[in-house]
Amino acid sequence: MNRKKIWKIITCMTMVSFIGMNTVINADVNTGNTVNTQYDLIKLDRNDSNLIKDSGFEQRTNWKTTGDGKFTNYEGAALTGKWCGLLPSNTANASVYQVVNVKPNTEYIAKAKVLVGQEGAQAFFNAKSPDLSSGIEGAEVTVNCTKDQEWKYQDIELRFNSGDRSQIGLAVMKWTEDNTSATYKSQFYVDDVQLLEKNSNSGEESYDIVWADDFNDPQLDLSTWEYELGSIRGIEQQHYVDSKDNVFMRATQEGGELVLRATDRPEELQYNNPRDASRRVIYNSGSVRTHGKQEFLYGRIEMRAKLPKGQSVFPAFWTLGSDFTLDGDVNSEQGYGWARCGEIDIMELIGSGPGGAGNKTVYQTIHTQDGTDDGYKKFGGTSYTIPEEFNDEYHIFGMDWSKGKIEWYVDDQIVATVNYAGDPIGEKCLDRPQYIQMNLAMGGAWPGAIAPGLDGTEYAIDYVYYGQTEQQKADAAEYYSNAPKILEYSDISIYEGDTELLSNVAISDNADIDFSVTDAPQFAMKEKEATTETALTSVDLLCKGKNDLNKLANLPAGEYSLHYTALPKDLKFDISNSGVKIPNTAERYKFDRKTVNLTIKERSLQTDLENSELSLDGYVNDTLSTIALPEGWTWDKPQTVITENMSEVSVTFNKNGFEKTESVTINVQKSVTLDQLNKLVLESNKYLDQTEIYTSESLEKLQDAIDDANNILNDESLATHKNITKAFKAIEEAINGLVKNEVDPKPEDPKPEAPKPEDPKPEDPKPEAPKPEEVKPEVSKPDKGNNNLVQTGDMSSLGVTATMLVASGTTIFLAKKRKQKK
């Protein structure tokens, strides 16, 4: 796991007590896990040996009733499953109960979910004799109902000692003698009843923390987290940004925390929600997620945080399928949309004004959808309320997710359980990897319109941990065993006009690969140009993948987010109700998503020249076409003749539909004539026979240079001024590089120097020179065996001039030699 964390150990205190919890958390670094953490996962107060059979009333064979008590499967009545207990309205006496065997003189904890329909009504949760004729001392709690609690399930807990009894009746009942009372008129629902032995440790499992973020670093770890940006969901009234005012790390006595803060959005940048103009976006806020960087499948996902308060504040800690198409930011063909991808809300809070119950209640919900018939299905939907506000102290929120089952907990208390094993929709949507998200929304359809004056509202997160049991690890490994995988990936850079984005990716044999490109990294920069009238409300999908390369090639230079997705090779598609092509939702396709940074660099000829090790060296009297250009570049007028005082010329890049034209300056080089090269060849041949003086290796280099020159002299298509000049310089370098053989010391002959080309003599004015392609001297091939002088015949004027220069040069050379001998 590639993480750079500074783990801070608190040496001045070894224990930290959480106010409002019966739990003590060790503040020292925990080293008993795969990764080091500042704390450990909280120890849950639970006993898997629930003594109540059929706690959700689905079978009803173990349950009994008195009076008008009954069971119902009325739609929406049960908290989980389809059935629940019912104490009807307009009745004075009703109960549902179960007879349970217990140990004498033993402490027990009983729990139930109870819904009361009317303010002021009361029910009783108690432990009695098996026939309910007599009670047990101290074994009864009253279930009250305020206005805010009407028609909402409450978590009711009863702790008692069994005394001398070995069998009890655990009951929820209503009883009144007043037929005008709220209790008489109200109905009551009962669900998810538990009876646990307090001191039993059976079922306690060991969890290995395999991933964690204690938020002790000075900056958010962007190798794990990314920002969600803009106005995303529903009719919320916040605009998510990546500003340090809204998402930042804060040092604490314990180490550090991540803070998501809502601030007033500048009035000139406020805008109407794009999905409902009646809601004005008036706050900036923060939202972070692990999408494309870290995913989770089965295990405990736990957060310690202090939640905000205030009318309609809407913090959340939740997960979404790692293959989610991000509300349109990923091509719909490369994953599943909501809620087919699955959503697990670990914690949501709907804030209220001062003293309201909303600041004391958190919710737990699952969202799924069967795309074959657009069947949306929600699991859970439970709530948990504490006496104080969740803003008063830090609390722990988490879920324990196993294959087919999810348990939610707040602090050390299990508050809800959903068994989705055997449910086709639940299994398709939930038995797949998820990513974590934390956000501070302001207002929405559920919480209602946001109140003004909440600038500075904070959602402070101390840590997020992920731990697994051996069974959860095994179940996850089974899922991944045949899933498409992205095996290698990394950030990538390309130039404008390029479209190769897969060179840094390796995938498993059972996978195909595609990608989506968004402008997320440019969001903050683009916001500087936004106004109320031209609001920037979302990140944009700019390229949909391998079948959209023209758009990729034409993206301007800048930073982008690149989402790779590994797809199953047998992927088949449906057409959604909106006409969009999507993966077949009836299938249980598996995907793998990785997000990296894409840098598109500005295309320029200078950069391409450097990368290809080319230059704009041009030789007088050659044409521009003789200057090689990097791939994709062409001269606008390739037949233009190069002159000594040449001005800028234009060159154009054209590739994959991207086009760019630049004006450039040629590095003009003086050129050597064909005559001068021919003369130097003749002069150089004399060294080739001096094998007793020079090493064979250095003579071979000279021979190669002479051969190259002869090729140019004998092939008019090669006789450009560039080639001629380079060949001339190559011979000069070979002569100057001749190495003498090692012999007994004796006076050495002076080191030979390559003859220099003679300056051309002034010539009489001539008519306009023919075009370069018309000057094509014909040079006969030399006899390679004896390297004789090049003989020319039937030459053009250039050839005749070369012959005359050779003759005159030879005469002068011989005359100088004779003079030296005298």
N, C-alpha and C positions, 0 to 999 in steps of 0.2 A: 504494500500500500504506500503510494507516494504522497506523504504528507509532511509538511514542515511545521511542527508545533513546538512551542516553548511551554513545557509543563511546569506550572508553578506549584511549589510545595509550601504550604503554610506551616511555618515552624512555631509560630507563637501560640497556636491553638490546634488541638488535634480533633476536636469534635465541634460540630455546629448543630444546634437544635433548631428545627423548623417550627415556628410558632403556628399553632393550630393543627399540629400533626403529632401523633404518637410515635414519631420516627426520628432516629438520630443518624445522621449521615457522616461517615468518616471523611474528613477534609484532606487527608493525606493522599498522595498519588497512589492509585490502585494499579498494581503491577501483575495481578493475577489473571489478566485477560490477554487476548491477542494484541490489543493496543493499550498503551498506558492512558489512564483517565484520572481526572482530579477526584472524582467520586466513583461509587459503584452504583449499579442499578438498585433502585429502592427495593427493599424486601416487602413483598406483598402480604397483607394480612388475609390469607385465604386458606381454605381447606378443600381439596378436591373431593372429599368424601361428603358431599351434600346428603344429609339423611332424608331429605324430602324426595320422594319419587314423583316423577312427572311434574317437575316444578313449574312448567309452563302450561299445564292443563290440557295438553294436546290429546292425551289418552283418557283422562278423567276417571280411570278405574280405581285409583287410590284415594280419591277425594270424596268427602261427604259434605252434606249441607244440613242446615237447620232452618226452620221458619220458611221464608220465601227465597232463601239462597239458591242460586242456580249457576249454570255455565252458559256462555254465549260465544258465538263466532261471528257476531255482528261486525261488518267490515269497519276496520279502523279502531275497534275496541281494544284488541290485544296489543300489548307492547311489543312482544315478539311472537312469532308463530301466528296461528289463527284463533286460538281459543284462550279464554281467560275466565276467572271467577266473576260473578255478578251479584251484587246486593241491590235489588231493584229500587226504583223510586216509589214513593207512596206506600212504603212498608215500614213497620215499626220494629220488626225482629227478623234478621236474616244473617246467616253466616256461611262461610266455606271453611273447611278444616280438614286436616289429615292427622291420623293417629300414627305416632312415631315411637319406636323403642329408643330409650336413652339410658345412660349410666346414672345411677344415683349419685347425688352430691357432686355433680360435675357442672362446670361452667359452659354455657352454650351461647351462641350468637345466632339470632334469627333475623332474616332480612326478607323484605317483600317490597314490591312496587305496587303502590295503591293510588288510584285516581279518584278524586272527589269532585262531584259535578256542581256543587253549589257552595258559595261562601257561607261560612258559619256552621256547616255540617260537620259531624264528627263520626269517626269509626274507631274501632279498637283492634289492636294487634296484640294477641295474648297467647300464653301457654296455660292450659287448664288440664283437668282430668280428662281421660280419653272420651268421656261422654259429655264433656263441657259443663258438667254440673257444679264443679268447684274449681276455684282458681289456685294458682301458685303464688305465694307472696312475692311481690315485686316483679312479676312476670307479665306486665301489661304496659303498653304505651298508647297514647291517644293520637289519632291522626286528625289534625285540624286542617282547615282550608281557608286561606285568605282569598281576596278577590283575584290577585295575580296567580294563584295556584289552581283556580277553577279549570277543570278539564285537562289537567296536566298530571302525569304520573310523578309521584314523590317517592324518594328512597326512604323507607322506614326500617329502623333497626331496633331490635329488642335483645338485651343481654340479661340472662337470668341463670340461677342455679337450680338444678332439677330436684334438689332436696332428697327426700327418701323415695322418689318415684322412679320407676323403671319404664314407664310408658306415659306419654302425654298426648294431648290434642293441641296442635298448633293452629290457631284460627284467626281470621279477619272477620269481624262482625259489626253490625249496626244494631242499636237498641235504643228505643225512646218511648216514653209514655205520652209525649206531646205530638199529636197529629198535625199541629200547625208549624212544627219546628223545621228548620232547614235539614236536619238529619232525616226526618220522615220523608221530606219531599225529594231529597237528593238520591241519585244512584251512585254506586261505587263499583270500580273495576279492580281486580286483584290479579297480579301476574308475577312470574319469576320469584317464587318463594324458596328460601334456602334455610336450612338449619345446620349449623356447623359447630363442632366441638372446638372450644376456644383454644385449648392448648395443644391441639394435634398438629404435628409437623408433617404428616403424610402428604405426599404429592409435591413437596418442595423440590424444585428442579434447579440445576446448576446452569447458569447462563454465561457464555463467553462473549465479552464485548469485543466485537470484530471491527467496529467503526465508531468514531466519536469525534465531536468537535466541542471543546470546552470554551471556545471563543476567548481565549487568553491572548491571542496575537493582536498586534496593533491594527491590522487590516483584515478584512474579510478574505477568507481563503477562496480565491476565484478558480482554483483548480477543482474545488468541490461545489461551490455555489455559483449561481448566476442570478442576475436581476430580472424580475418581471417588470415590464415597462408599459405605461400608458393607461388607458381606460379599457379594462378587459371584460369584466363580467357584469351582467344584469344592469341594474340602475343605481349602482353605487356612486358615491360622490367624491371619490378620491382619484388622484392621478399618480400612478406609481412612477418613481424616479430613482436614479442611482446616486443622488446627491448625498454628500456627507452630512447634510442637515437632517436627512431622513433615514439613512441606513449607516450606522457607524458602530464602532467598538468602544466600550467604555471600561476603564479599569475599575475594579472593585476590591474590597478587602479580601475577598476569596480568590481573586485572579482577574476575571474579566467577564463581559457579557456583550451580546449583540443587542442593539437597540433599534427598533423600528418606531419612528416618530412621525406623527401627523403634524403638519404645519399649514398655516394659511397659504393658499396658492395666490400669487400676485393677481390682483383684480384684472389687470390687462391680459392675463393668460387664462382666466376662468372661462369655461365653456359649458354648453348644455350637453348632458350625457347623450352620446350618439344613438343610444337605443331608447331613450325617453327624454324628450326635450323639457319635460316638467321638472327634471332633477338637474340641478346645477352642480358642476364639478368645482368645488371650492377649497379642497384640501390637496396638498401633496402628501404622499405617504410612501411606505416601503414594503416590498415583497421580494423574498428570495426563495430559491428552489435549487434542488440538486439535479434537475433534468439534464440528461445527457452526460453527467459526470459521476453520479453515484446512485445506484439503484438498490432496492431492498426486496427480499422475498422471504417471508416467514421469520418471525423473531419478535423481540420486544423493541419497540421504537418509543423512546422516552425523552421528555423535555422537562426541564425545570424553568419556570418563568413567573414573572409578575405581570398580571393582565391589566389592561387599561380599564377605565370606567367612564361613564358618560352616556348621555342619550344617543342610542343607535350606533355606538362604536362597535366594531365587528371584527375582533381578532380571530385568527384561525390557525390551527396546527393540523395539517392534513396530508394525504397522499393521493397521487394520481398515477394511472398506468404509465410506465416508462415509455410506452409506444404512443402516448397521447399526441395528437397532431396540433396541440398548442393553440386551439381556437383559430386555426387557419394559418399559423406561422410555419407549419410543416405540410408538405404536399399530402392531400387526403389519401393518396394511394400508398403512403409510406407508414401507415399506422392506423389506429382506431380513434374515433372522435369520442366526445362525452355522450353518454356515460358508459358506452361499450368498453372503454378502457378501464372502468372501475374507479371509484372515488371512496376513500375512507376518511371520514372526518374524526380525527382523534379528539379534537377540542374545538368548539366554537362557543363564543360568548356574545350575547346580544345585550349591549349595555343599556342601562336605564339612568334616569335622573337620580338626584340624591335620595338615598333611602329605598330605592326601588329594588325589587327582587332580581332584576336582570343582571346586576353586578355580582350576584351571589350564585348564579346558575350557569353551568356549562352543559353542552349538548354533544352527543355521540351518534353519528349517522353513517350509513353506507348507501351509496348511489350506484345502481347498475342499470343496464338496458340490454334487452335482447333485440338486436337490430333486425331480426327476421320479420318481426311484426311491430316494431317500434314500441315494444313493451317495456316501459320504465318500471323499475322495482326498487323500493327503498327498504333497507333492513335497519333495525335499531330504532333511531329516532328518539332515543332516551335522553333524559336530563339528570343532572346531579346538582343538588343545592347544599351549600354550607351555611352556617349561621352568620359568618362575617363575609366581607366582600373579598373577591379574588385579587383585588388591588392592594389589600392590606399587607400581604406577605407573599413570598414566593411559594408556589405550589408545583407539584409534579403531575404531569399529564402523560398518559401513555397507552399503548395497546400491546397485547400479547397475541400475536398472529400466528396461528398454526394452520396447517392445511385443513380447510373446511370449518374453521372456528376462529372467532375473534373475541377477545376479552378487552374491555376498556377499564382503565383505572385512573383514579384521582388520588393523589398522595399514595397511601398504601392500601386504598380500598378498591376492590373490584366493583364497578358501578354498572356494568352492562355486559351481556354475553350474547353473541349471535352464532348459531350453528347453521352454516350454509351448505354443509356437506349433503350431497344428494339433490341440491337445488341446481338445475341446469344453468339458469341465468347467473346465479351466484358463483358457481364454479368457473364459468367461462370468464367472468369479469374480474374475479378476485384471486384466483390461483395463478397469478402472473406478477412479474416484478412491478414495483411502484417506485416513484420518487417522492421526496419530502418537499413540502412547501410550508412557509410561514409568512403570513401577511397581516397587515393592519388595514382593513377596509373601514370606510366611514359611510354608514347608511346602506340602503339596499332595499330590495323587495320585502325581505323578511324583517330586518330590524326597523324599517321605516326611514323617513327622511332624517338626515343627520342634523343635530343641533349646531348652531354657531357657537363660537367662543371656546372651541376645543383645541385651539392651537397649542402644541406642546404635548399632546396626549402620547403616552409611550407604552410600548409592548416590549418588555425587557426579558431576554432569553439567556439564561445562564449556561445551559448546555443542551446538546442533543446526542443521545447514545443509541446504539443499535447492538443488541446482544442476541445470541441464539443458543438453544439447547442442541444436543447432538442430533435429536430427531428432526428438529427444524432445519439443521444443516443438511441432513440426509435428504429430506423432502425437497429442499431447494436444489441440491445437486442432481436429483432425479429430473427435475424440470429442465435444468440447463443441459442435461446430457445429450439431448437431440435438438437443442435450439440453435438457430443461426447465430453465428458469433462474429463480431469484429475483433480480430486477433491483434492487429497492429493499427495504430493511427497516431497522428500528431498534427500540430498546427502546420499550416501550409501557406506559402507565398507564391503568387503568380503575377504576371504582368497583364495590363489591359490587352484584351484580344485573345488571351490564352483561355483554355477550357479544361485543361488536364487537372482534375482534382482527386484522382484516385491513385496517384503514384505513391502515396504515403500510407496506403491502406492494404491490409491483408485480411481475408475473411475465411471462414470455414468452408469445407467442400460442399456443404448442403445449403449454401447461401448465395444470394445475389446482393448487389449493393447499389444504393442510390443516395441522393442527397437533396437537401433544401438549403437555400441561402437567404438570410435576412439581414437587415441593416441595424440590428440591435445596438452594436457598439457606437453607431453614429447618432443615437437618439438624443443624447444630451446636447450635442452640437446643433442638431436640427431644431431643437426646442428654442434655441436662441433666436431663431427667425420666426417662431410661431407667434400668433396673436389670437385674440378672442375670435376673430372672424376666420382665421386660418389655423385652427387648433391642430396640433399634432397629437392624435389620440391613440396611435398604436404603432407597433413595429410592423414592417411590411415584408411579406414574402416576395423576394425579387427574382429568384430562379427556382423552378420546381424540380430540377434534376437533369438527368442525362438526356432527356428529350426536350430540353429547354436551353440548349447551349448558346443560342444566339443572344439571349438576354444576359447570360453569364459573361460572354465576350464583351458586351457593351457596358458592363458595370464600370462606373468611374473609379479611379484610384481611391482607396480608403480601407477601413477595417469593417469586417463582416462576421456574422456568426454562421458557421457551417455545421449543419446537422446531418451526420451520416446515419443511415439506417440499413442494417442487414435484413434482407427479406427472404422468406422461404421460397425455394425455387418453384414450388407448385402453387404459388399464390394465384388465386382467382378473385374476380371482382364483382361487385354489385353496383347498381346505380341508386344513390340515395334519393329520398323524396325531393331534395332540392336539385337533383340532376347531376350530382357530383359522383365521380368514380371513387369507390371505396373498397377495401378488402371485404370479402364475403364475411358477414358478421355471424353467420351460423357456424363457421369453422372456428377452431381454437388455434389460430395462427400465432406463431411466436416471432417476435422481432427483437433486434438489438439496436439501441440508439446511442451514439456518441457525439458530443458537441465539441468542436474545436474552433480556434480562431483562424479566419481567412484574411490574409492581407493581399490586397490587389495594388501593385505598384504602378506608378505612372510609366507608360510606354514612351521611351525616347530612343532615338537612333544612337546617341552617345552611349547609353547604358547597354544597348544590344551589341554595339561594337566592342565594348569592354568584355562582355560576357562571351563573345565569340572570338575574341583575340584578333579582331580585324581592325583596320584603320582606314581613314579616308585619304590615303596617299595616292595622288594622281600625278601622272607624268605629262609634261608638255607635249602637245600634239597627239596624245591619246584621246579617246573619247571617254565619257563618264561610264560607259558600259564596261570598261576595263577595270573599274574599281568594284571589287566584290562587296556585296552588302549582306547583312544578316538575314536570316530567313524571314520572309514576309515583307521586306522592304524592297522597293523598286525606284529607279530614277524616273522622274516625270518626263525628262527628255534625255534618254540614254545616249543618243548620238551627238550630243554637244561636245565640241572639241575643247580640251583643256588648254588654257592659256596661262601665261605667267601672272597676269593681273586679273584673274577670274573672280567675279563677284559671287554672292551666294546663289546656290541652286536648290531646287526643291526636290524632296524625296518623300514617298508615301508608303505607309504601312497598311496592309490590307490582309486581314485574317479572320476567319469565322464571323464575317459580317461587321467586324470593327475596322474603322478606317481613320487614319491620322496622317496629316501632311506637315512636314517641317522644312524650314530653310536651313541649309548647312553650308559651311565653308570648306573647300577642298584644301588639303595640305599639298600645295603644288610643288613638285620635285623637278629639277632640271634633268633632262634625259640625255642618254648617250645614243649616238647614231648607230645605225647598222654597220656603217663603214668602220667606225671606231672599234666596235666589237670584233669585226672580222680581222682587223689589224692586230688586236690584242691576242686573238687565237693563234695567228701566225707567229707572233713573237713568243708565245708561251710554249709552243711545241718543243723548243730547244731544250727545255728543262727535263722533258720526259725521258731523254736518253741518258741523263746524268745519274744513273743508278749507283755509280760508285761514290757519288757525293751525298745524295739525299736518300732518306729512308723511303722504303717502298710504300709505307702507309701514307706519308705526306704526298708522295707522287701520285698515289691512287686518288687522293682528294683533288689534286689538280686535274687529273685525267677526267674525273667525274664532272668537274666544272667546265672543262673544255668540251666534253660530250654534250652537256646541256646547252652550251652556246652553239655548238654545231647543229643541234636539233632546231634551235631557233633560226639559225641561218638557212637551214634546208627546208623549213616549213613556214611558209608565208603567213599561215593562220596564227602562228605563235609570235610573229615579229611585231609585237606591240612595243611601244617605247618603255613601258614598265618592265616587260620581260627582258628586253635588250639591256636595260640599265642594271637590272638585278643580276643578269648573267655576267655582265662586265665586272660588277663589284665582287661576285663570287670568285672569278678568276684572280682578281687582285688579292683577295684574302687568301686564296690557296697558295699563290706565289709567296706572299709575305709569311705564310705559315710553313714553308718548306723547312724540314728539319734535317740537319746533316747527320751522316752516319758517324758513329763513334770510332775514331782512328787514333793512331799515335799522334801525340802533340806535334804540330808543325804549323807553319804560318797558314792562316786561313785566307781563302779568297774572300773578298768583300761579299757580304750577303746580298743576294740579288734583290733588285727592286723591280716591282712591276712597272713596265713602261706606262707613262701617263698619256692620256689622249691629247693630241695636239689641238691647240685652239684653232678653230676653223678660220680660214683666211677670208677677208672681205670678198664678197662676191658681187658681181654685177647684178643690177636689178633684174629680177626674173618675173615672168608672168605668174599670176595667182597659182599657188601650189594646188595640185589635184587633191581631192579628198583622201583621207588616210587609207580608206579601203582600196583606192586605186594604186597606191604605192606598194607594190608587191614584188620585190626583187626576187628573181629566181636564182637560187644558189645551188650549184651541184654538190652532191654529197661527197665528203672527203673520204680518202682511202684510210680507213681506221687502222690498217696494218702499219703504215709508216708515218701517219699523221702529216701527209704532204700538205702543202699550201692549198687553200681552197681556190679552185679554178672556176672562173665565171665565163659565161659565154652568152651571147645574145641577150645582154643585160638591159635593164631599164637605165635611165639617167643616174639613179641612185647606185646601181651596180657598177656602172662605168666609173663613177666618182670613186667608189670604194677601191676599184682596181688600180686607178691612178695613184691613190693615196698609199696603197700597199707598195707599189713599185717605187715611188719617191721615198717612202720611209725606209725601204730596204737599201736603197742607194746611199742614203745619209748614214744609215747604221754601219754599212761596210766601210764607208769612208772614215768614219770615226775609229773603227777598229784598226785600220791600216795606220792611221795617224798615231795611235797609241803604241804600235809596235816599233815605230822609228826611234 
